[in-house]
Amino acid sequence: MVSSMTGYGRGESNDELRNFLIEIKSVNHRYNDIIIRMPKKLSSFEEKIRKFIKDSVKRGRIEVYITLDESKNEDIVIKPNLNIVQQYYNSLKEIKENFNLKDEISISQLTRFPDIFRIENREEEEDVIWQSLSLALRQALSSLIEMRKAEGLKLAEDIKSRSLKIYEIVKEIELWTPIIVKEYRAKLLERVRELTEDTIEIDEDRIALEVSIYADKSNITEEIVRLFSHLDQLNTITSESGAVGRKLDFLIQEMNREINTIGSKSSDINISSMVIEIKSELEKIREQVQNIE
């Protein structure tokens, strides 16, 4: 079944060191446009995240928001600056020897000086971080896809309903077409009688020729056949899965072209009215198609 391009998904994951919260929003877009907003320290995962999303979502503007909570601070490592400690120790030792001091140099003395320690982030393998991040990402993406599918189901139902209505109108046009030719012949005979005041014998061959020319110019059989074919394709495609939005958009353009040709060929007021009704339904379908992946 088709999917909508509109949806929202949310996912969370927790491990001993960090919490991930990921939100994904998607709206209509002609292409697959992915925007990721996340902490700078996760930038190395950007391409991996893009590929992860592209494997499941083919069209739409996708906005990804990644929040990282490291409040536990267990990934912080405190290490001594041994080079600086050594220099402080040597300086204290020099002072002791020069002034013949007896006090011992203790660790409590050394740790009072600035820059004795440095704080570093614990080095972890990217696979460990990705395992936690991808879990939240998978949850958010799964939720997004489910919402897009549910919305797509509603869109498909609406399109099929309008497609059936168009089908019924086209059938009515098909049945009405032969009647138009007969009415044209009757009106032509009546007009000739009015002009000649019924004093001249009517040339049936000439009337038949005029009617034949009119029937040929107003023939919409090919357009009707193609419209029925397009309607069948429309119902088939809306039952398919995957990215079919562009295919549907092209099909609606073709259907509009056929119905415009029917409208231009026929001067009958009844067909003109039915053409307007079909165009109205096609426009509503086109609006729905704009939301399909």
Summary of the structure (lengths in Angstrom):
residues: 293
radius of gyration: 38.5
end to end distance: 10.8
largest distance: 150.1
contacts: 834
relative contact order: 0.15
helix: 61%
strand: 15%
